[in-house]
Structure formats: C-alpha cells, structure tokens
Amino acid sequence: MRRLVILGALTACLLGGASFEAVADEKTEKALEERIRRLERLVEELTEHEAKEEKESKEKEKKIGEKPLSFGSTGSGKLIYAKPFLSSPRTTVGGYMDLQYRLFNSSNSTGVGQPGTGAGSSSFDQQRFVPFFYSDITDRLKVAAELEIEHGIRSKSTQEDSGGIEVSLEFATIDYLIAEPLNFRAGIILLPVGKFNLLHDSPLNDLSDRPLVATAIIPSTLSETGAGFYGTFYPTRLSKLDYELYATQGFNGYKKDETPVITAGAGLRDARQRVSTEDDGLDNNNGKAVVGRVAFSPILGIEVGGSGYFGTYDPASKRPLSIWAADWTFQRGAFELIGEAAWVYARDNDRLINGNFACDNPPTFTCAPGFRLLPRRMDGYYVQGNYHFMPQFLRRWAPSYFTEASTFTAVARWDQINTNSEFSDTKRERLTLGLNFRPVEDTVFKVDYQFNFEDGKNNRIRNDGLVLSVATYF
C-alpha cells in the first residue's frame, strides 16, 4: 500500500511536469527521460525493500508463530531458535558443539590415566560447547575469542575430578596487521606446538577423540597469555612459508604445597596455566617461555611443520621444560595422510622442590619399593589416513540428503605415547577405525571403534570401545 501511494505521488508530479514542459526543447525531453529512469529505480528499490521485509516477517513467524516466546509457546525442537539474537556490523558470533556416546570395556576409556578397573562404562556426554566471537575494529585491528564449556550438563565440580565441568577462554587475541610477512598478536594465544593444537575443533576432525599425543604430551587445548608475531612468506611461485613466534607464561609444574603435577598418569595436562592452582591466576615464577612454529608448503596439498617450546616450570624458574614437535599433511585426490610427533624433556622433574627423589606415589611422592621415578622425558606420535568418497547411487536415490556438498570418510589412525620414556610399562597404544558422514562440510556424524592397549605394571590390558558422536559449527 505504501509503495502504491509513493508511486502515485511521484507519477502525478512527473505528469504535471510533463504538461508544463510539453513545448520544451530537446534538452527538456532528455531531462524528462532522466526523471522516468530515476522513478523506475526508486520503484525497484521500494519493491525489493518490501519483499525483504515480508520475507523476514515470514521467517520470524516460522520460528515461533505469532505469539511471543513463553512457556505457552509451541514448536518443540524449534523453540531453541526463537531467541533475540544480536548482530553488529563489526562482530560475528558463531561456534561449535559436539555430543558423544561412549561404550567401553573399562571405566577408563581415555587411554591417558592409569589402566581401568575392568568395569564397563556407557555414557552420553555433551563434550563441548564453544561460542566464538570475531570482530573487525578497523582494517588492521582484529579481535578473536573462543569461550570453551566442557561437560556443561554438570553444574559444579572441581578440576581434580577428571571429568569436571570446565569453563574458560580458549583463546582471546588482539591482532594488529602490519603486512603479510609480519603481524602482531597479543592475548590468550593458542600455542603453535604441533599442528593439532591449532586445528583441534571437533567438526574439523574425522575421529571423535583427539590423538593421545594431543591429550598428554601436547595437551590440547594448550593456550597461554603472551604476545608475539606471525606471518607468511612466499619463497617461490608455488611454495609458502608460515611462522608464529611468541613469548608467553610458562607451565606450572607444582601445586601451592609443592606437590608435583607432571606425572606419568597425566602427562603435561595438569601443568597448563588454565588449570593452575596459583591464587592470582598468573605464572608461578617470573620466567617466560618462548614458543614457535614454522610450516613449509612446497606445493598445494603438502605441508611439513616443526615447532618448539622452551620455558621453566618450577617456582624458582631454574628447571627448564622443552617440547619439540613435527607435523605433516599430505593430500592427493581423495587420500589424506596426516600426523604429528612430539618429545618432552622436563629437567629434574624426578626430584621434589627440596631435592629429594620423587616417585609416582601420591600424595607423598616418596620412593617406596615398586614405584618408579616421576618422568623427565615423554614422547608420542600419531599417523592417520583418510579416504573421502561419495557413492553416486546414494545421490541418485536421495538427492536431498546426499548433495554435492556431502561426503563420507573412512579413517584409520595409530597412536602411541609414553609418558615416562625411561620405562616401558607407561607406553600406551591405540588403533582407531572410523567412518563418518558429512551432509555439509561443517557438520559431521562419526562412528569410531578403538582398540586400546594399556601397559599395566605386570600385565597388558586391553580396553576397547565404541564412540558415536555428532559435531557441527553454527
């Protein structure tokens, strides 16, 4: 109706002008033609605007109906979308989430702690819900952050519980873009130790569980507060060289009561700053760490990376901790081969702060008979092969479910870690076979079966299990 009123008024004005200028010269006729063109453009803009408003109105009605959201609203599963979402010209909000079902022979299904008790386990878990926020302040200033919520169904628990709720900033950075070879970054930084820690999102990965080396040796998610630089060079027309280099807070290898936390059971997981017991939430010493990664891609589909970390982990800042890692990615057609290896050296971790030898015997860590010294060295690796495929008969049979964006992936991965390399019975191995389906690239349904081999002190324990999961970006 509004469009018709405006159109009528403009037409009347135009006709009035046309009568007045009926005897005008050729220049006036051109002016009249220009008015007509402007009028046509205005009508098109009004039509598009009204069509857009009508579409948005219909979409809102589809979400929840004409009534406002309340306990009386209907819609079942669609109700979660009937929210007052916010948007900004400068900020984008997204995230990812994943849900798992686990069925294992033993109550310990992680392969990282001590061997399980033999009692089976069956459980659903809302593994992660991770909102993220990206903002362009200017063309050169960027802000990025992720808020990680793990096991969110639990309302309260402590980090001491191995499965407690965890809410933390996974990363939060301010980037100042100087030039492609040199950019500045500061904040809570995802440490570039190996490649998996940088690309650990559940929807990105083709298996449900992270590699063992990425849970104990390089404990993803590994992030610390600091600052540094990153950039990209192009040595040749086809090759690319990426780097990251930062100064950050270091690991915290001891609790406030000087109890060591770098153990064969946990690896480096409990020494991360995000689970530190320091009251002020800052470093346990005045020492800083240096961390960096260089990745070289000679041609598209091939990348080889090397990374290193060096810092101190004790309150006096006299005991160094170093991590070295290598990673690789090879892609050719439907085949993909990826992997990562890491080595850790924590000097004098086999001694307490007072200088006495420390054994894996909590809570005293005294060296009673039958207990080994705490680890100084750790190592591990994984090798994973992926094959992407899509049977054409499925696309013909159900084209709305199996689209051009859909794909299946068959996966095989071999993991091996040793969280105390001076002993053989702390070695853990895992073979995982998986099949997943992606209706679109950002969403994946996974079916994995794990063959876990865990060394006990006197015998070898097999702890096999099934993992079903779904993960998606949003």
N, C-alpha and C positions, 0 to 999 in steps of 0.2 A: 504494500500500500504506500509506504513511504517512497519507494522508488518511483511509483506512478505519479505521485504529487510533484516530486522534483522534476521528473521528465516533462510533465505538462507545463510547469512554470518555465522551464528552460525553452521549450518549444514555442510558447507564447511570446517570450522575449525575442526569440530568433525570428519569428514570423513578422512581429512588429518592426524589427529592424529591417527585414527584407522589404516590406511595403514602403518604408521610408526611403530606402535606397534603390527603388526599382529603376530609377533613371540614372543610377550611378554609372561611372565609367568602369573599365575593365579591372582597375585596381580594387574597386569596391567589391566586385564579383569574387575576386580572389580572397578578399577578407571574409566574405560570406562563406566560401568553401572551407576556410580555416576554422570558422566558428562551428560549422557542421562536424568537422573532424574532431574538434575538442568535445563537442556534445556526445559524439559516439564513444569516445574514450571514457568520458565520465559515466555514461550508461553502463559500459562494460565493467568499470571498477565497482559501481554500485551493485551490479548483478553478482560479481564474484564475492563481494563482501557479504551480501545477504545469503548466498549459498554456503559460505563458510560458517556464518552464524547458525544457520539451520542445521548443518552437519554436526557442529559442536553440541547444539541442543539435543539432537537425537542421540549422540554418543553418551551424554550425561543421563538421559532417560534410560538407555540400555543398561547402564551400570546399576542403577538402584531404583528406577521408577520415578514417579513424580513427587513422592514423599521424601522429606529429608531423612538422613540416616538416623535410625533409632533402634531400640530393642524390638520394635514392632515391624521393622523393615524385613522384606523377604528377598530371597535371591541365593541363599545358601553359599556355595563357594565363591560367588561373585562379590560377596559383601566386602571382602578384603580390598577390593579395588575402589570402593566407594569412599575414598578419603580425600581430604582437601590438600592434594599435592601442591607443592610450591615450585615455582620456576623463576629463573632470573636470566637476563640476557648474558650475564658473565659466568654463571655457575651451572655445572651439570652434575646431577645426582644419579648414581647407579649403584651397582653392587653385584654380589653373587651369593648363592646359598647352596648347601648340599645336605642330603639326608642319606643315612646308611642303615642297612640291616646286616648284622653280623651273626654268623652261626659257626662256632668253633669247638674243637675237641676239648680245649682247655680254657680256663677262666682268663688266662693271659694270652691275648691274641695280637699283641703289638710286636713281639719279637725283640723288644728292646730291654725289658726288665728281666728279672730272674725267671727261670723256667716255670711254667704254670703248675698248678696243683693237680691237674688231671680232671677237675670238674669242668663240665662243658659250660658254654655260655651262649646265650641267644638274646639279642637286644636290638632295638631301634635307637638311633641317636641322631638328633639334629646337630650334625657335626659342626657346621659353621654357618654364620650369617654375617656377611661382611658388606656394609654400606661403604661406598666411596664417593668422594667429592672432588671435582676438578674445577678450577676457576682461572680464567684469563683476566688478570688485573690490568695488564697492558699487553702490547705485542711482545714485550720482553720479559715481563714478570708473570710467573705461573705459580699456582698453589695446588698441591695434590695431597690427598689424605685418604686413609682407609681405617675404619673402626671395626676391629675383629671381635665377634662374640662367638665363643665356642661352647658347645653343650648348653645352649641357652635355656633349656627347659628347667634347669636347676636354678633355684632362686638364691641359694647361698652354699658356699663350700670354700675350702682353702686350697691353695696351691699344693699343699702337702698331699692332698688326695690325688692321685694320679689322674682322676677323671673329673676334677672340679671345673666349675664354670670359670671362664677366662674372658675378661673384657679389657681390651687395651687398644691403643693406637698402634696399628701395624706399621704404618709409616705416615709421616706428615712433613712435607718438604716445601720450601720456597726455592724456586729456580729463577735465576737471572740469566737470560740467554744473551751471550756476548757474540758468539759466532759459532758455526757448526763445529769447529775443532776445539772450542773452549767455552764451557758454560759453568756457572757457579751454582752449587746446591747446598742448602743448609736445613737442618731439622732432624727428625727421626728418620733415618735412612735405612733402607733395605741393603744389607751389606752384600757387596758383589763377591761373595766367596762361593765359587761354583756358579753354575747357571740356574740350577733348580730353585735356589732361594729367591731368584729374581722372577721366576715364572712358575710359582707354586699354586696358582689358583686352581680350584677343583675342576671348573669347566674346561680348563686348558688341557688337563692331563687325562690320559686314556685309561688309567687304572685308579681305583678308589683310594688305596693307601699310598702314601708317599714312600719313596725308596728308603731303605734302612739307613743309608749313609746320610740322607737328608733329615733324619729324625734324631740321630745320636751323635754323629761325627760333625756334621754341619747342621745344627738343629733348626730347621725351618719352623716358624718364621724367625730368622735371625736379623734383628734390627737394633740399631743403637743411635744415640744422639751425636751429631757431629756436623762437619762441613767439609767441602772439597770441590772437585771439578770433574767434569765428564765431557766427552766429545767424540767426534768421528773424523777420520782421515780417509782419503781415497788414494792409496799408493799407485794403482793403475786404473785403467778404464773399467775393469771388471771387478777389482778387489776392493775390500773395505776393512778398515781397522777401527774398532771401538775400544774406548778405555773409560775406566772410572777410578778415581783415587781420592780417598777421604781420610781425615783424622777424626777419630771417634772416642767415646768412652770405651773402656776395656771390659773384659769378662770379670765377674766377681766369683772367685773360686772358693769362698768361705762364708759361712754364716756369721752373725754377730758374735756368737760364742766360740768362733774359730773352728767350727765343725766343717770339714771339707765337703764339697758338693760335686766335685769331678770324680765320678766313680765308674766302675765297670757296668753297673746296672743302668745308670742314667746317661753315661757319656758326658757331653758338654751341655745337655739341655738345662740343668739346674744352675748353670753358671751364667746364663744370659741375664742382661740387665733387666729385662721385662719381668723376671721372677726374682730379682734381687731382694734381699731382706734389709738392705740399708734403709734407715728411717727416713732420710731425706730424698730417697729415690734417685740419688746421684751415684757417681762412681765410688768404689770402696777405697780408692787411692788417688793420688794426684797424677798418676801416669796416664798417658793417652796411647791409643792404638793407631796403627796405620794399616789400611786395607785397600786393595786394588785388584782390578781385573783387566786383562787385555784379551780381546777376541778378534781373530783374523778370519775373514771370509774370502778365500781366493776367487771363488766363483759362486754364483747363486746356488743354494742348496747345500753348501758345505761351510761349516764353521768349527774352528778349534779355539778353545779358550784356556787361559791359565790365570790363576788368581792366588793371592797370598794375604795372610793376616799376621801381624806381629804386635804384641802388647804384653802387659803384665796382668796377673790375676790375683795377687796376694795383697794384703793391706799395706805392706811396706814397699810395694812396687819393685820387688827385687827378683821375682820368679817369672821368667818370660813364658809366654804361650804363643806358639806359632801354628798356623794352619796353611797347608799348601793343597791346591786343588787343580785338577784338569778336567775339562769337559769337551764333549764333541757332539756334533749334529751332522748327519749325512742324509740327504734326501734325494731320491731318484725315482721319479714317477710316483707309483703308489706305495713304494717302500720307504721306510724311515728307520735309521739306526741312531739312537741317542744313548748317552751315558755320562758318567761322572765318577771320578776317583778323588779321594782326599786322605791326607796324612796329618796327624796332630802330634805335637810334642809339647808337654807341659812339664817343664823342668822342676824337679824337686817336689812334684805332687805326691810322691811316695813318702813324704815326711810331713808331720804336723807343723804348725807355726813354731812350736817350741823346739823343733829339730828332731824329735823322736820319730822313728819309723811309723808309718800309718798303714794299717791293713784294712781290707774290705770287711770290717766287723763293726757295724754301727750298733749303738750310738757312741761307743768309746773309741773305735777305730784302733784299738790296741792289737798287737800282733800275736793273737792266740794261735795255737797249733791248728793247722788246716785252713787258715785264711791267707790269701795272697796279698801282696802289697798293692796299694792303690795305683792306678795306671798312670804312667808317664807318657806312653805312646798309644795311639789309636790309628786305625786305618780302615778303609772300606771303599767299595765301588758298586756300581750297578751298570748293567748293559741291557738295553731294551730295544726290541724290534717291533715295528708297527707295519701292518699292511692294510691300506684303505681300499674298500671296494663297495660296490653297489649293484646287486643283481638287477638286470634290466626287467626281468619278468615281474618284480615287485612294483616297479614304476608303472608298468602296463596294467597290473592287477589293481593297484590302489594309488593312483597318481596324486591324490590329495594328501596322502600320508607320506609317500616316498617321492619327494620332489627332487628337482635338480640340485637343491641345497642339502639333501640328505646323504648320509654315508654311514657305512659300517666300518669298524676297525677291529682286526684281530691282533692281539698283543701277547707278547711273551717277554718276561723280564727276569733276570737273575740278579739277586742281591747277595752281597757278602760284607760283613763288618766284623771287626774285632776291637772291642772297647778296652782291651788291655793286651797289646800286641806281644808282650813278653810271656804270655800264657796262651795255650791253645784252647782251653776249655771255656774261654769267653767269646769264642767265634760264633756268629750266627749267620745262617744262610736261608735264603727264601727263593723259591721258584713260584712265579705267579703267571697264570694263564688267564686271559680275559677276552671278552667280546663286548663291544659297546655299539650303540646306535645313536647317531646324532640326527634328529629331524631337521635341525638347523645347526649351524656351526657353534652357536652359543649355548646349546643345551645338549646334555648327554645322559643316556641311561646305560649303566655299566653292570656287567656280571663278571666277577673275578673269583678264581679259586686259588688259594695259597697253599703251598707245601712248605711249612716252616720246619727248619732243623735247628734246634737249640741245644748247645752243649751244656749238660749238667756237670757236676763235679766228678761223678763216677759213671754216668751213662748218657747216651744220646737220646733226646726227647723230640718226638715229632708232634707238632701242634698244627694240624691242618684246619682249614676253614673256608667258608663261603662268604663273600661280601657282595651285597647288592646295593647300588647307590644311584642317585639321580642328582645332577648338579646343573645349575643354569646361571647365566648372567641376567641381570634385569636392569 
